[in-house]
Amino acid sequence: MIHRRGLLALPAALAAAPVLAQGGFPDRPLRYIVPFPPGGLTDIMARLVAERLAAHWDRPVVVENRAGGNAMIGAEAVARAAPDGHTLLAMTMTHTVNVALFPNAPYDLLRDLAAVSVIGSLPLVVCVGAESPARDLAGLAAMARTQRVSAASSGNGTPPHLGLELFRRAAAAGEGLLHVPYRGGAPAITDLVAGHVQMVVGNLPEVLAQIRAGRLRALAVTAERRHGLIPEVPTTAEAGMPALVIGNWTGMMVPAATPAPVRGAIAGAVQAALRDPGLRARAEDGGFELLGWDEQRSARFMQDEVRRWATLVTEAGIRPD
């Protein structure tokens, strides 16, 4: 669960970090590894941040897409990189879920990598097709309790799948909810619009255009507050399901042995990047809520996420695709 209090809050010493840290960091171009293909949500935010980091440091920050292995290939590359601050990881909620999904992963998320910042978050949106008889979240829950409801996601263990499992519990739907995994959010949304499946708990940017076009009906956002891009849509708490809260977030990590002064310099540079009006406007237009938490708060949050999703993965019997 992501709380807004403390957004972009950092100790003054970090917020005012000089462009070059002690020892001349950075002294060469940096690699910002995105463990997903270009054009996705994580990639978009990473490129916005990289652009501002490059300007802040006057050094190139090269975004490198290392997709595959359920986002573990890119994460392993950073975990094994030299711990000098010149290799950054664009990590997401997926990595915290992977701890339970892949117990034999080639790296240990919390041992081999260190949190720099939770950068931003996106809500998910509970949606049905425009022709669905479910007019609100309570109506959808009643349907799932009395008949089979097919529910699409972007794949086993993804945030939309976990959102569906939270809905299953909050609605007491049990076996009435049939999970239909797809390879990505776009085909899942396409089939929902076409009427081949009946609901999705989708990432806001992936459903926004279809909501605005009237091809999907948004029943609730899975956040603590309504979202500025769809302010007419209630939160899940307002709609009677306070337990259905989930955000698809992105953050930054570095190899665990990276010296504290270097981590602090990176955190300070991220803070400066997120204060940039141009970055803020572009990120918020894309549905992101900027957070920019400090290292300590980010590390605690990631640990909490690992525990939260491990419980759900175990209870729901979720397995990798």
C-alpha positions as CSV (number, residue, x, y, z in Angstrom):
1,M,0.0,0.0,0.0
2,I,1.5,3.4,-1.0
3,H,0.9,6.4,1.1
4,R,1.3,10.0,-0.2
5,R,2.6,11.5,3.1
6,G,6.2,12.3,2.8
7,L,6.3,12.6,-1.0
8,L,9.6,13.9,-2.3
9,A,10.8,14.2,1.2
10,L,14.6,13.7,1.8
11,P,17.0,15.0,4.4
12,A,18.2,18.4,3.3
13,A,21.8,17.2,3.0
14,L,20.7,14.7,0.3
15,A,18.3,17.1,-1.4
16,A,21.1,19.5,-1.8
17,A,23.7,17.0,-2.9
18,P,26.3,18.5,-5.3
19,V,26.4,17.5,-8.9
20,L,29.6,15.5,-8.3
21,A,29.8,13.4,-5.2
22,Q,32.9,12.8,-3.1
23,G,35.6,11.2,-5.1
24,G,34.2,12.7,-8.4
25,F,31.2,10.4,-8.8
26,P,30.1,9.9,-11.5
27,D,33.3,9.9,-13.5
28,R,32.0,8.2,-16.6
29,P,28.7,7.4,-18.4
30,L,26.1,5.4,-16.3
31,R,24.0,2.5,-17.4
32,Y,20.3,2.5,-16.3
33,I,19.1,-1.1,-16.9
34,V,15.4,-1.6,-17.6
35,P,14.5,-5.3,-17.3
36,F,11.6,-4.9,-19.7
37,P,11.2,-4.1,-23.4
38,P,11.2,-0.5,-24.6
39,G,7.9,1.4,-24.4
40,G,6.5,-0.1,-21.3
41,L,5.6,1.7,-18.1
42,T,8.9,1.1,-16.4
43,D,10.8,2.1,-19.5
44,I,8.9,5.3,-19.9
45,M,9.6,6.4,-16.3
46,A,13.3,5.3,-16.5
47,R,13.8,7.4,-19.6
48,L,12.3,10.5,-18.0
49,V,14.5,10.1,-15.0
50,A,17.6,9.3,-17.0
51,E,17.2,12.4,-19.1
52,R,17.2,14.6,-16.0
53,L,20.0,12.7,-14.3
54,A,22.2,13.2,-17.3
55,A,21.6,16.9,-17.2
56,H,22.2,17.0,-13.4
57,W,25.5,15.2,-13.6
58,D,26.6,16.3,-17.1
59,R,27.3,12.7,-17.8
60,P,25.4,10.3,-20.2
61,V,22.9,8.0,-18.5
62,V,22.2,5.3,-21.1
63,V,19.0,3.3,-20.7
64,E,19.7,-0.3,-21.6
65,N,16.7,-2.7,-22.0
66,R,17.6,-6.2,-20.7
67,A,14.2,-7.9,-20.9
68,G,13.5,-11.6,-20.2
69,G,13.3,-14.1,-17.4
70,N,10.3,-12.4,-15.8
71,A,12.5,-9.2,-15.3
72,M,15.3,-11.2,-13.6
73,I,17.9,-11.0,-16.4
74,G,18.2,-7.3,-16.0
75,A,18.1,-7.4,-12.2
76,E,20.9,-10.1,-12.1
77,A,23.0,-7.9,-14.4
78,V,22.9,-5.1,-11.9
79,A,23.3,-7.4,-8.9
80,R,26.6,-8.6,-10.5
81,A,27.8,-5.2,-11.6
82,A,30.7,-3.4,-10.0
83,P,29.3,-1.6,-6.9
84,D,30.5,1.8,-7.9
85,G,27.1,3.5,-8.6
86,H,27.5,3.5,-12.4
87,T,25.0,0.7,-13.0
88,L,21.4,1.4,-11.9
89,L,18.3,-0.9,-11.9
90,A,14.8,0.2,-12.8
91,M,13.0,-2.2,-10.5
92,T,9.3,-2.7,-10.0
93,M,6.7,-4.5,-7.9
94,T,7.4,-7.5,-10.2
95,H,10.8,-8.0,-8.5
96,T,9.3,-8.2,-5.1
97,V,6.7,-10.8,-6.3
98,N,9.5,-12.7,-8.0
99,V,11.1,-13.5,-4.6
100,A,8.2,-15.9,-3.9
101,L,7.6,-17.0,-7.5
102,F,11.3,-17.9,-8.1
103,P,12.9,-19.1,-4.9
104,N,15.9,-20.3,-6.8
105,A,16.6,-17.0,-8.6
106,P,20.2,-16.3,-9.5
107,Y,20.3,-13.3,-7.1
108,D,18.8,-12.3,-3.8
109,L,16.8,-9.1,-4.2
110,L,17.2,-7.8,-0.6
111,R,20.8,-9.1,-0.1
112,D,22.4,-8.3,-3.5
113,L,20.7,-5.0,-4.3
114,A,20.1,-1.8,-2.3
115,A,17.2,0.5,-2.6
116,V,17.9,4.1,-3.7
117,S,14.3,5.3,-4.2
118,V,10.7,4.3,-4.9
119,I,10.2,6.8,-7.7
120,G,6.5,6.6,-8.7
121,S,3.3,4.6,-8.6
122,L,0.4,3.8,-10.9
123,P,-3.0,2.6,-9.7
124,L,-4.8,-0.3,-11.3
125,V,-8.4,0.1,-12.4
126,V,-11.2,-2.5,-12.1
127,C,-12.8,-2.5,-15.5
128,V,-15.6,-4.4,-17.4
129,G,-16.8,-4.1,-21.0
130,A,-19.2,-1.4,-21.9
131,E,-22.0,-3.9,-22.3
132,S,-21.5,-5.6,-19.0
133,P,-24.5,-5.7,-16.6
134,A,-22.1,-4.8,-13.8
135,R,-22.7,-1.1,-13.1
136,D,-20.5,-0.9,-10.0
137,L,-18.0,-2.9,-8.0
138,A,-20.7,-4.4,-5.8
139,G,-22.6,-5.6,-8.9
140,L,-19.4,-7.2,-10.3
141,A,-18.8,-8.9,-7.0
142,A,-22.3,-10.3,-6.9
143,M,-21.9,-11.6,-10.4
144,A,-18.7,-13.4,-9.4
145,R,-20.4,-15.0,-6.5
146,T,-23.4,-16.4,-8.6
147,Q,-21.9,-17.2,-11.9
148,R,-18.5,-17.8,-13.7
149,V,-16.7,-14.5,-14.5
150,S,-13.7,-14.6,-16.7
151,A,-11.0,-12.3,-15.7
152,A,-8.0,-11.3,-17.9
153,S,-4.5,-10.4,-16.7
154,S,-1.1,-9.7,-18.3
155,G,0.2,-13.0,-17.0
156,N,0.7,-15.1,-13.9
157,G,2.2,-13.2,-11.0
158,T,1.8,-9.8,-12.7
159,P,0.3,-6.8,-10.8
160,P,-3.0,-7.2,-12.7
161,H,-3.1,-10.9,-11.7
162,L,-2.5,-10.1,-8.1
163,G,-5.2,-7.4,-8.3
164,L,-7.6,-10.1,-9.5
165,E,-6.6,-12.3,-6.6
166,L,-7.3,-9.5,-4.2
167,F,-10.6,-8.9,-5.8
168,R,-11.4,-12.7,-5.5
169,R,-10.9,-12.4,-1.8
170,A,-12.7,-9.1,-1.3
171,A,-15.7,-10.3,-3.3
172,A,-15.7,-13.8,-1.8
173,A,-15.9,-15.0,-5.4
174,G,-13.9,-18.2,-4.8
175,E,-14.0,-20.4,-7.9
176,G,-16.5,-18.1,-9.6
177,L,-13.6,-16.0,-10.9
178,L,-11.8,-17.7,-13.8
179,H,-8.3,-16.3,-14.3
180,V,-7.3,-16.0,-18.0
181,P,-3.6,-15.1,-18.3
182,Y,-2.3,-13.3,-21.5
183,R,1.2,-12.4,-22.5
184,G,1.0,-8.7,-21.8
185,G,-1.6,-6.1,-21.0
186,A,-2.5,-5.1,-24.5
187,P,-4.0,-8.4,-25.7
188,A,-5.9,-8.8,-22.4
189,I,-7.5,-5.3,-22.9
190,T,-8.2,-6.0,-26.5
191,D,-10.1,-9.2,-25.6
192,L,-12.0,-7.4,-22.9
193,V,-13.2,-4.8,-25.3
194,A,-14.2,-7.5,-27.8
195,G,-16.2,-9.3,-25.1
196,H,-14.1,-12.5,-25.0
197,V,-13.5,-11.9,-21.2
198,Q,-15.5,-10.1,-18.6
199,M,-13.2,-8.1,-16.4
200,V,-9.7,-6.9,-15.8
201,V,-7.8,-5.2,-13.0
202,G,-5.6,-3.3,-15.4
203,N,-2.8,-0.7,-15.2
204,L,-4.2,2.7,-15.6
205,P,-2.3,3.7,-18.8
206,E,-3.3,0.4,-20.5
207,V,-7.0,1.0,-20.0
208,L,-7.3,4.8,-20.0
209,A,-7.9,5.3,-23.7
210,Q,-10.6,2.6,-23.8
211,I,-12.3,4.1,-20.7
212,R,-12.3,7.5,-22.3
213,A,-13.7,6.1,-25.6
214,G,-16.6,4.4,-23.7
215,R,-15.5,0.9,-24.7
216,L,-14.7,0.0,-21.1
217,R,-16.5,0.9,-17.9
218,A,-14.2,1.7,-15.0
219,L,-15.7,0.6,-11.7
220,A,-13.0,1.6,-9.2
221,V,-9.3,2.6,-8.9
222,T,-7.2,0.5,-6.5
223,A,-5.7,3.5,-4.7
224,E,-6.4,5.4,-1.5
225,R,-7.4,8.5,-3.5
226,R,-9.2,9.1,-6.8
227,H,-6.9,9.7,-9.7
228,G,-6.7,13.0,-11.5
229,L,-7.0,11.5,-15.0
230,I,-10.3,9.7,-14.1
231,P,-11.7,11.7,-11.1
232,E,-15.2,10.4,-11.7
233,V,-14.1,6.8,-10.8
234,P,-14.4,5.9,-7.1
235,T,-11.7,4.3,-5.1
236,T,-12.1,0.7,-4.1
237,A,-12.7,1.8,-0.5
238,E,-15.5,4.1,-1.7
239,A,-16.9,1.3,-3.7
240,G,-17.0,-1.0,-0.6
241,M,-13.7,-3.0,-1.0
242,P,-11.1,-1.3,1.2
243,A,-8.9,-4.4,1.0
244,L,-8.5,-4.1,-2.7
245,V,-5.5,-1.7,-2.7
246,I,-2.6,-2.3,-5.0
247,G,-0.2,0.0,-6.9
248,N,2.1,-0.9,-9.7
249,W,5.3,1.0,-8.7
250,T,8.8,1.6,-10.0
251,G,12.0,2.3,-8.1
252,M,15.7,2.4,-8.4
253,M,18.3,0.0,-6.9
254,V,22.1,-0.4,-7.1
255,P,24.4,-3.3,-6.2
256,A,24.3,-3.8,-2.4
257,A,28.0,-3.0,-1.9
258,T,27.7,0.5,-3.4
259,P,29.3,2.9,-0.9
260,A,26.8,4.9,1.2
261,P,28.1,8.3,-0.1
262,V,27.5,7.2,-3.7
263,R,24.0,5.9,-2.9
264,G,23.3,9.2,-1.2
265,A,24.5,11.2,-4.3
266,I,22.3,9.1,-6.5
267,A,19.3,9.6,-4.2
268,G,19.9,13.3,-4.2
269,A,20.1,13.4,-8.0
270,V,16.8,11.5,-8.3
271,Q,15.2,14.0,-6.0
272,A,16.4,16.8,-8.2
273,A,15.1,15.0,-11.3
274,L,11.7,14.5,-9.8
275,R,11.3,18.2,-8.9
276,D,11.8,19.1,-12.6
277,P,8.5,20.6,-13.8
278,G,8.8,19.1,-17.3
279,L,9.4,15.6,-15.9
280,R,6.5,16.0,-13.4
281,A,4.1,17.1,-16.1
282,R,5.0,14.2,-18.5
283,A,4.9,11.6,-15.7
284,E,1.6,12.8,-14.4
285,D,0.1,12.9,-17.9
286,G,1.0,9.3,-18.2
287,G,-0.8,8.4,-14.9
288,F,2.2,8.3,-12.6
289,E,2.1,9.7,-9.0
290,L,5.7,10.8,-8.2
291,L,6.9,9.6,-4.8
292,G,10.7,9.9,-4.6
293,W,11.1,8.3,-1.2
294,D,14.5,8.2,0.5
295,E,16.7,5.1,0.8
296,Q,15.4,4.0,4.2
297,R,11.7,4.4,3.5
298,S,12.2,2.7,0.1
299,A,14.0,-0.2,1.6
300,R,11.3,-0.7,4.3
301,F,8.6,-0.5,1.6
302,M,10.3,-3.1,-0.6
303,Q,10.7,-5.5,2.4
304,D,7.0,-5.1,3.2
305,E,6.1,-5.7,-0.5
306,V,8.2,-8.9,-0.5
307,R,6.3,-10.2,2.6
308,R,2.8,-9.1,1.3
309,W,3.1,-10.7,-2.1
310,A,4.8,-13.9,-0.8
311,T,1.7,-14.4,1.4
312,L,-0.7,-13.9,-1.5
313,V,1.4,-16.0,-3.9
314,T,1.4,-18.9,-1.4
315,E,-2.3,-18.7,-0.5
316,A,-3.4,-18.4,-4.1
317,G,-1.1,-21.1,-5.4
318,I,0.3,-18.8,-8.1
319,R,2.9,-20.3,-10.3
320,P,5.1,-18.7,-13.0
321,D,3.9,-19.0,-16.6
